[in-house]
Amino acid sequence: MEETTLRSERSEDIASYKDAGLESASGSSRKSVELDMATILGRKVSISRRGGLRSKSRSAQIRGDIDEVINGVNGSSIEDVGATVSRASSASLGLSFCLSGIAMPPDNILSDIGRLNRSDYVQEEVTEETGSDWEKDLESGNHNKIKSEPTYPISLKFTDVKYQVGKNGGEEKYILHGVTGSAQPGEVLALMGPSGGGKTTLLNLLSGRVEKIVPRGTITYNDLPYSKSLKRRIGFVLQDDIVFSHLTVKETLTYAALLRLPRTLSKQQKEERAMDVIMKLGLERCQDTLIGGAFTRGISGGERKRVCIGNEILLNPSLLFLDEPTSGLDSTTALRIIQILHDIAEAGKTVVITIHQPSSRLFHKFDKLILLGKGSLLYSGKALEAMVYFNSIGCSPLIAMNPAEFLIDLANGNINDKSIPSELEDKVLLESSRVEIVDAKPSPSDVHEYLVEAYETRVADCEKKKVLKPAQTDDDWNNSHAVLRSREWRASWWQQFTILFCRSLKQRRHDHLSWMRVTQVLSTAIILGLLWWHSDNSSTKEVQDQAGLLFFIAVFWGFFPVFTAIFTFPQERAMLAKERAVDTYKLSAYFMARITSDLPLDMILPVIFLLIVYFMVGLKASTSAFFLSMITLFLSIVAAQGLGLVIGASLMDAKKATTLASVVVMTFMLAGGFFVQNVPSFISWIRYISFNYHTYRLLLKIQYSCSGSNSCKSFSIKGITLDSGGREACAMIAMVFGYRFLAYISLRRMKLTSVT
């Protein structure tokens, strides 16, 4: 019974499509042909699911089946049926366009036949990233769908949104000029337009990421204004894939789950949630592969984009914003990304994306479309009705083209290969007659003004009425909105510190233990050992030589850590801004984890360095002297790192920080007490904040203060008093904590959320 009903409905659909302007067979023979066509089209789907045939052979086989059936029916026209199938196929591909005198097929036929024919056109060359499994899944429609836990639906509405960025010559400069639209749960809204059209600005406004300037107009979420508590329900995927290059896919999502999921979940439950997202996004094959970057081989661009999406859907957001999610991807990978977003929307979420110029297949995946040009609204409504609208105002393509390409051309004011509206043509003729211009064409500004005026007079009022309708909410939303005002959703401070410590340790171990750094330290140690091979301190001259070695050690392990630490915060600024924008962790937890995760790695190379130099040179043969020298070296490294952190956090620019650090380190080295002893009083204070000065004096006192009475009497370098070195040690400890405190204050004062 159900099968008969289905065939009857399909028969009615095909009949209605033919009635729109296509000739067809009639009577009982026509009914028989239509039922057999539906059967064959169904057979077409089953053939495509087997995945064993390429598109050409499969199309030929289906065409042969259609011809065989049609030839067996008396009174049927092969040409009529073939025209119907051909026109339906072109509609499903998005290649159909509105020309004067050609009727558009109904929406239900467009969607039904589009679903049946889509599998024929996805048999493109498969990239290494997608693989044959994705090709098979895309054909059959059996790819993993996002079936997450229940989502609190949020209806997004915005009316007359205007955004001013500054003043130019005393006049206000607007990026957006009164944009109106809406997006409901279960829908994918695409913000499309040329570069500089205001897409990203509108996306940032809708997501609440613009704080400095309050936009004009109204933006509501379930008819409520934006609040900070709503931030927990919003996911934002940046255009640039900001991830740690030396973490695997599994580690990246697991750390995000441990940091961002509620503390009511156990660690195992959070890890299971991360694995669930990996499976849903089809990342299980590359879960143990490094993310990679500019200098590190890793996963592909499409997989990296899915990792960024997974970071946001971990929290099951109600609103998901994505800035150019298909940028830099091939058409097949981009189709997979959009299909994933479509599945996310089907789970009850509201998805808003910006896109520049999608393919025809991607265009038909959008539920709603907003077309922007120079910040003005050119179209707002259903994506599949955009071509019908522009045809109604006299703009239609004269050649077959991608609908998205057609719309972008109009947004840029390009009227080539398109029909010119009569009103616009009359205006151009009138202007050209005044200035005597022959064969004048509408300028881009004229086209833009016409499109803006046409939308405001024909569609704007209707769209505003739709937006002003109250959103349907339930008590669950209101209750959750109140509960979200609490900040108890995230991990505790200690948990944040522990997770960030482990993450930073895994990310930074490749830099600290790289072969270049190891080679640099070992070669320097061996050269020093050969130059001062088994030196003796029995005479004043030889003691002077060893003092030069100790000063070089103090300078080397002061210079080296500074220029490593200055890149710490500038390099991670984008990641810090991204995670802090959604309150992933407290800044204090990040800072403590970041400065302590380097300490275990920083101890490895100095210990190896000192072991080589100490025994090759023949310094004081005492266990206590060796370990005290090691502690002094360690204090010098930590203090120098603190200085580098201060400079990096203050400037947040690697080039500027490097320039300033070179000047500061050179000044500290000159004031270190080896080159100049009689320093003028107005500048002598520099040595007290110089870690080189205190390190050098401590090393001298460790090596010579207890070497015997004879040596103590003969030792008189620069008039240094050989005492216990307590003042130098206290000064070094004070610099260790003081520099880091200044670095934290500088980091706190930086407006990290403005970096997107």
SULLIN-V444356 format. One record per residue. N is the residue number from 1. RES is the residue in one small letter. PHI is phi as a letter, one per 30 degrees, with the letter a starting at -180 (none if undefined). BURIAL is I if it has 16 or more other ideal C-beta (glycine too) atoms within 10 Angstrom, else O. Layout:
# SULLIN-V444356
N/RES/PHI/BURIAL ; N/RES/PHI/BURIAL
This chain:
# SULLIN-V444356
1/m/none/O ; 2/e/d/O ; 3/e/d/O ; 4/t/d/O ; 5/t/d/O ; 6/l/d/O ; 7/r/d/O ; 8/s/d/O ; 9/e/d/O ; 10/r/d/I ; 11/s/d/I ; 12/e/d/O ; 13/d/d/I ; 14/i/d/I ; 15/a/d/O ; 16/s/d/O ; 17/y/d/I ; 18/k/d/I ; 19/d/d/O ; 20/a/d/O ; 21/g/k/O ; 22/l/c/I ; 23/e/d/O ; 24/s/a/I ; 25/a/d/I ; 26/s/b/O ; 27/g/i/O ; 28/s/d/O ; 29/s/d/O ; 30/r/d/I ; 31/k/d/O ; 32/s/d/I ; 33/v/d/I ; 34/e/d/I ; 35/l/d/I ; 36/d/d/I ; 37/m/d/I ; 38/a/d/I ; 39/t/d/O ; 40/i/d/I ; 41/l/d/I ; 42/g/d/O ; 43/r/d/O ; 44/k/d/I ; 45/v/d/I ; 46/s/d/O ; 47/i/d/I ; 48/s/d/I ; 49/r/d/O ; 50/r/d/O ; 51/g/i/I ; 52/g/c/O ; 53/l/c/O ; 54/r/d/O ; 55/s/d/O ; 56/k/d/O ; 57/s/d/O ; 58/r/d/I ; 59/s/d/I ; 60/a/d/O ; 61/q/d/O ; 62/i/d/I ; 63/r/d/O ; 64/g/d/O ; 65/d/d/I ; 66/i/d/I ; 67/d/d/O ; 68/e/d/O ; 69/v/d/I ; 70/i/d/I ; 71/n/d/O ; 72/g/d/O ; 73/v/c/I ; 74/n/d/O ; 75/g/i/O ; 76/s/c/I ; 77/s/c/I ; 78/i/d/O ; 79/e/d/O ; 80/d/d/I ; 81/v/d/I ; 82/g/d/O ; 83/a/d/O ; 84/t/d/I ; 85/v/d/I ; 86/s/d/O ; 87/r/d/I ; 88/a/d/I ; 89/s/d/I ; 90/s/d/O ; 91/a/d/I ; 92/s/d/I ; 93/l/d/I ; 94/g/i/I ; 95/l/c/O ; 96/s/d/I ; 97/f/b/I ; 98/c/d/I ; 99/l/c/O ; 100/s/d/O ; 101/g/j/O ; 102/i/c/O ; 103/a/d/O ; 104/m/d/I ; 105/p/d/I ; 106/p/d/O ; 107/d/d/O ; 108/n/d/O ; 109/i/d/I ; 110/l/e/I ; 111/s/d/O ; 112/d/d/I ; 113/i/d/I ; 114/g/d/I ; 115/r/d/O ; 116/l/d/I ; 117/n/c/I ; 118/r/d/I ; 119/s/d/I ; 120/d/d/I ; 121/y/c/O ; 122/v/c/I ; 123/q/d/I ; 124/e/d/O ; 125/e/d/O ; 126/v/d/I ; 127/t/d/I ; 128/e/d/O ; 129/e/d/I ; 130/t/d/I ; 131/g/i/O ; 132/s/d/O ; 133/d/d/O ; 134/w/d/I ; 135/e/d/I ; 136/k/d/I ; 137/d/d/I ; 138/l/d/I ; 139/e/d/I ; 140/s/d/O ; 141/g/i/O ; 142/n/c/O ; 143/h/d/I ; 144/n/d/O ; 145/k/c/O ; 146/i/d/I ; 147/k/c/O ; 148/s/c/I ; 149/e/d/O ; 150/p/e/O ; 151/t/c/I ; 152/y/d/I ; 153/p/d/I ; 154/i/b/I ; 155/s/c/I ; 156/l/c/I ; 157/k/b/I ; 158/f/b/I ; 159/t/b/I ; 160/d/h/I ; 161/v/d/I ; 162/k/b/I ; 163/y/b/I ; 164/q/c/O ; 165/v/c/O ; 166/g/l/O ; 167/k/b/O ; 168/n/b/O ; 169/g/i/O ; 170/g/i/O ; 171/e/c/O ; 172/e/d/O ; 173/k/c/O ; 174/y/c/I ; 175/i/c/I ; 176/l/c/I ; 177/h/b/I ; 178/g/i/I ; 179/v/c/I ; 180/t/b/I ; 181/g/l/I ; 182/s/a/I ; 183/a/b/I ; 184/q/c/I ; 185/p/e/I ; 186/g/j/I ; 187/e/c/I ; 188/v/c/I ; 189/l/c/I ; 190/a/c/I ; 191/l/c/I ; 192/m/c/I ; 193/g/l/I ; 194/p/d/I ; 195/s/d/O ; 196/g/i/O ; 197/g/d/I ; 198/g/j/I ; 199/k/d/I ; 200/t/d/I ; 201/t/d/I ; 202/l/d/I ; 203/l/d/I ; 204/n/d/I ; 205/l/d/I ; 206/l/d/I ; 207/s/d/I ; 208/g/i/I ; 209/r/c/I ; 210/v/c/I ; 211/e/c/O ; 212/k/d/O ; 213/i/c/O ; 214/v/d/O ; 215/p/d/I ; 216/r/d/O ; 217/g/j/O ; 218/t/b/O ; 219/i/b/I ; 220/t/b/I ; 221/y/b/I ; 222/n/h/I ; 223/d/i/O ; 224/l/c/O ; 225/p/d/O ; 226/y/d/O ; 227/s/b/O ; 228/k/d/O ; 229/s/d/O ; 230/l/d/I ; 231/k/e/I ; 232/r/d/I ; 233/r/c/I ; 234/i/c/I ; 235/g/c/I ; 236/f/b/I ; 237/v/c/I ; 238/l/d/I ; 239/q/d/I ; 240/d/d/O ; 241/d/d/I ; 242/i/c/I ; 243/v/b/I ; 244/f/d/I ; 245/s/d/I ; 246/h/c/I ; 247/l/c/I ; 248/t/d/I ; 249/v/d/I ; 250/k/d/I ; 251/e/d/I ; 252/t/d/I ; 253/l/d/I ; 254/t/d/I ; 255/y/d/I ; 256/a/d/I ; 257/a/d/I ; 258/l/d/I ; 259/l/d/I ; 260/r/c/I ; 261/l/d/I ; 262/p/e/O ; 263/r/d/O ; 264/t/d/O ; 265/l/d/O ; 266/s/d/O ; 267/k/d/O ; 268/q/d/O ; 269/q/d/O ; 270/k/d/I ; 271/e/d/I ; 272/e/d/O ; 273/r/d/I ; 274/a/d/I ; 275/m/d/I ; 276/d/d/I ; 277/v/d/I ; 278/i/e/I ; 279/m/d/O ; 280/k/d/I ; 281/l/c/I ; 282/g/i/I ; 283/l/c/I ; 284/e/d/O ; 285/r/d/O ; 286/c/c/I ; 287/q/d/I ; 288/d/c/O ; 289/t/c/I ; 290/l/d/I ; 291/i/d/I ; 292/g/i/I ; 293/g/a/O ; 294/a/d/O ; 295/f/c/O ; 296/t/b/O ; 297/r/d/O ; 298/g/a/I ; 299/i/d/I ; 300/s/d/I ; 301/g/d/O ; 302/g/d/I ; 303/e/d/I ; 304/r/d/I ; 305/k/d/I ; 306/r/d/I ; 307/v/d/I ; 308/c/d/I ; 309/i/d/I ; 310/g/d/I ; 311/n/e/I ; 312/e/d/I ; 313/i/d/I ; 314/l/e/I ; 315/l/d/I ; 316/n/h/I ; 317/p/d/I ; 318/s/d/I ; 319/l/b/I ; 320/l/b/I ; 321/f/c/I ; 322/l/b/I ; 323/d/c/I ; 324/e/h/I ; 325/p/d/I ; 326/t/c/I ; 327/s/d/O ; 328/g/i/O ; 329/l/c/I ; 330/d/d/I ; 331/s/d/I ; 332/t/d/I ; 333/t/d/I ; 334/a/d/I ; 335/l/d/I ; 336/r/d/I ; 337/i/d/I ; 338/i/d/I ; 339/q/d/I ; 340/i/d/I ; 341/l/d/I ; 342/h/d/I ; 343/d/d/I ; 344/i/d/I ; 345/a/d/I ; 346/e/d/I ; 347/a/d/I ; 348/g/j/I ; 349/k/c/I ; 350/t/c/I ; 351/v/c/I ; 352/v/b/I ; 353/i/b/I ; 354/t/c/I ; 355/i/a/I ; 356/h/d/O ; 357/q/a/I ; 358/p/d/I ; 359/s/d/I ; 360/s/d/I ; 361/r/d/I ; 362/l/d/I ; 363/f/e/I ; 364/h/d/I ; 365/k/d/I ; 366/f/d/I ; 367/d/d/I ; 368/k/b/I ; 369/l/b/I ; 370/i/b/I ; 371/l/c/I ; 372/l/c/I ; 373/g/b/I ; 374/k/h/I ; 375/g/i/I ; 376/s/c/I ; 377/l/d/I ; 378/l/c/I ; 379/y/a/I ; 380/s/b/I ; 381/g/l/I ; 382/k/d/O ; 383/a/d/I ; 384/l/d/I ; 385/e/c/O ; 386/a/d/I ; 387/m/d/I ; 388/v/d/O ; 389/y/d/I ; 390/f/d/I ; 391/n/d/I ; 392/s/d/O ; 393/i/c/I ; 394/g/j/I ; 395/c/c/I ; 396/s/b/I ; 397/p/d/I ; 398/l/c/O ; 399/i/b/O ; 400/a/d/O ; 401/m/a/I ; 402/n/d/I ; 403/p/e/I ; 404/a/d/I ; 405/e/d/O ; 406/f/d/I ; 407/l/d/I ; 408/i/d/I ; 409/d/d/I ; 410/l/d/I ; 411/a/d/I ; 412/n/d/I ; 413/g/i/I ; 414/n/d/O ; 415/i/c/I ; 416/n/d/O ; 417/d/i/O ; 418/k/b/I ; 419/s/d/I ; 420/i/c/I ; 421/p/e/I ; 422/s/d/O ; 423/e/d/O ; 424/l/d/I ; 425/e/d/I ; 426/d/d/O ; 427/k/d/O ; 428/v/d/I ; 429/l/d/O ; 430/l/d/O ; 431/e/d/O ; 432/s/d/O ; 433/s/d/O ; 434/r/d/O ; 435/v/c/O ; 436/e/h/O ; 437/i/c/O ; 438/v/c/O ; 439/d/h/O ; 440/a/d/I ; 441/k/b/O ; 442/p/d/I ; 443/s/d/O ; 444/p/e/O ; 445/s/d/O ; 446/d/d/I ; 447/v/d/I ; 448/h/d/I ; 449/e/d/I ; 450/y/d/I ; 451/l/d/I ; 452/v/d/I ; 453/e/d/O ; 454/a/d/I ; 455/y/d/I ; 456/e/d/O ; 457/t/d/O ; 458/r/c/O ; 459/v/b/I ; 460/a/e/I ; 461/d/d/O ; 462/c/d/O ; 463/e/d/I ; 464/k/d/O ; 465/k/d/O ; 466/k/d/O ; 467/v/d/I ; 468/l/d/O ; 469/k/d/O ; 470/p/d/O ; 471/a/d/I ; 472/q/d/O ; 473/t/b/I ; 474/d/b/O ; 475/d/d/O ; 476/d/d/O ; 477/w/d/I ; 478/n/d/O ; 479/n/d/O ; 480/s/d/O ; 481/h/d/I ; 482/a/d/O ; 483/v/d/O ; 484/l/d/I ; 485/r/d/O ; 486/s/d/O ; 487/r/c/O ; 488/e/d/O ; 489/w/d/O ; 490/r/c/I ; 491/a/d/I ; 492/s/d/O ; 493/w/d/O ; 494/w/d/O ; 495/q/d/I ; 496/q/d/I ; 497/f/d/I ; 498/t/d/O ; 499/i/d/I ; 500/l/d/I ; 501/f/d/I ; 502/c/d/O ; 503/r/d/I ; 504/s/d/I ; 505/l/d/I ; 506/k/d/I ; 507/q/d/I ; 508/r/c/I ; 509/r/d/O ; 510/h/d/O ; 511/d/d/O ; 512/h/d/I ; 513/l/c/O ; 514/s/d/O ; 515/w/d/O ; 516/m/d/O ; 517/r/d/O ; 518/v/d/O ; 519/t/d/O ; 520/q/d/O ; 521/v/d/I ; 522/l/d/O ; 523/s/d/O ; 524/t/d/I ; 525/a/d/I ; 526/i/d/O ; 527/i/d/O ; 528/l/d/I ; 529/g/d/I ; 530/l/d/O ; 531/l/d/O ; 532/w/c/I ; 533/w/d/O ; 534/h/h/O ; 535/s/d/O ; 536/d/c/O ; 537/n/c/I ; 538/s/d/O ; 539/s/c/O ; 540/t/d/O ; 541/k/d/O ; 542/e/d/O ; 543/v/d/I ; 544/q/d/O ; 545/d/d/O ; 546/q/d/I ; 547/a/d/I ; 548/g/d/O ; 549/l/d/I ; 550/l/d/I ; 551/f/d/I ; 552/f/d/I ; 553/i/d/I ; 554/a/d/I ; 555/v/d/I ; 556/f/d/I ; 557/w/d/I ; 558/g/c/I ; 559/f/d/I ; 560/f/d/I ; 561/p/d/I ; 562/v/d/I ; 563/f/d/I ; 564/t/d/I ; 565/a/d/I ; 566/i/d/I ; 567/f/d/O ; 568/t/e/I ; 569/f/d/I ; 570/p/e/I ; 571/q/d/O ; 572/e/c/I ; 573/r/d/I ; 574/a/d/O ; 575/m/d/I ; 576/l/d/I ; 577/a/d/I ; 578/k/d/I ; 579/e/d/I ; 580/r/d/I ; 581/a/d/I ; 582/v/c/I ; 583/d/h/O ; 584/t/d/I ; 585/y/a/I ; 586/k/d/I ; 587/l/d/O ; 588/s/d/O ; 589/a/d/I ; 590/y/d/I ; 591/f/d/I ; 592/m/d/I ; 593/a/d/I ; 594/r/d/I ; 595/i/d/I ; 596/t/c/O ; 597/s/d/I ; 598/d/d/I ; 599/l/d/O ; 600/p/d/O ; 601/l/d/O ; 602/d/d/I ; 603/m/d/O ; 604/i/d/O ; 605/l/d/I ; 606/p/d/I ; 607/v/d/O ; 608/i/d/O ; 609/f/e/I ; 610/l/d/I ; 611/l/d/O ; 612/i/d/I ; 613/v/d/I ; 614/y/e/I ; 615/f/c/O ; 616/m/d/I ; 617/v/d/I ; 618/g/i/O ; 619/l/d/I ; 620/k/e/I ; 621/a/d/O ; 622/s/b/O ; 623/t/d/O ; 624/s/d/O ; 625/a/d/I ; 626/f/d/I ; 627/f/d/O ; 628/l/d/I ; 629/s/d/I ; 630/m/d/I ; 631/i/d/O ; 632/t/d/I ; 633/l/d/I ; 634/f/d/I ; 635/l/d/I ; 636/s/d/I ; 637/i/d/I ; 638/v/d/I ; 639/a/d/I ; 640/a/d/I ; 641/q/d/I ; 642/g/e/I ; 643/l/d/I ; 644/g/d/I ; 645/l/d/I ; 646/v/d/I ; 647/i/d/I ; 648/g/d/I ; 649/a/d/I ; 650/s/d/I ; 651/l/c/I ; 652/m/h/I ; 653/d/b/O ; 654/a/d/O ; 655/k/d/O ; 656/k/d/O ; 657/a/d/I ; 658/t/d/I ; 659/t/d/O ; 660/l/d/I ; 661/a/d/I ; 662/s/d/O ; 663/v/d/O ; 664/v/d/I ; 665/v/d/I ; 666/m/d/O ; 667/t/d/I ; 668/f/d/I ; 669/m/d/I ; 670/l/d/I ; 671/a/c/I ; 672/g/d/I ; 673/g/j/I ; 674/f/c/I ; 675/f/d/O ; 676/v/b/O ; 677/q/c/O ; 678/n/d/O ; 679/v/d/O ; 680/p/e/O ; 681/s/d/O ; 682/f/d/O ; 683/i/b/O ; 684/s/d/O ; 685/w/d/O ; 686/i/d/O ; 687/r/d/I ; 688/y/d/O ; 689/i/c/I ; 690/s/c/I ; 691/f/d/I ; 692/n/d/I ; 693/y/d/I ; 694/h/d/I ; 695/t/d/I ; 696/y/d/I ; 697/r/d/I ; 698/l/d/I ; 699/l/d/I ; 700/l/d/I ; 701/k/d/I ; 702/i/d/I ; 703/q/d/I ; 704/y/b/I ; 705/s/d/I ; 706/c/b/O ; 707/s/c/I ; 708/g/j/O ; 709/s/d/O ; 710/n/d/O ; 711/s/d/I ; 712/c/d/O ; 713/k/d/O ; 714/s/d/O ; 715/f/d/I ; 716/s/b/O ; 717/i/d/I ; 718/k/h/O ; 719/g/i/O ; 720/i/d/I ; 721/t/d/O ; 722/l/d/I ; 723/d/c/O ; 724/s/d/O ; 725/g/i/I ; 726/g/d/O ; 727/r/d/O ; 728/e/d/I ; 729/a/d/I ; 730/c/d/O ; 731/a/d/I ; 732/m/d/I ; 733/i/d/O ; 734/a/d/O ; 735/m/d/I ; 736/v/e/I ; 737/f/d/O ; 738/g/d/I ; 739/y/d/I ; 740/r/d/I ; 741/f/d/O ; 742/l/d/I ; 743/a/d/I ; 744/y/d/I ; 745/i/d/O ; 746/s/d/I ; 747/l/d/I ; 748/r/d/O ; 749/r/d/O ; 750/m/d/I ; 751/k/d/O ; 752/l/d/I ; 753/t/d/O ; 754/s/d/O ; 755/v/c/O ; 756/t/b/I
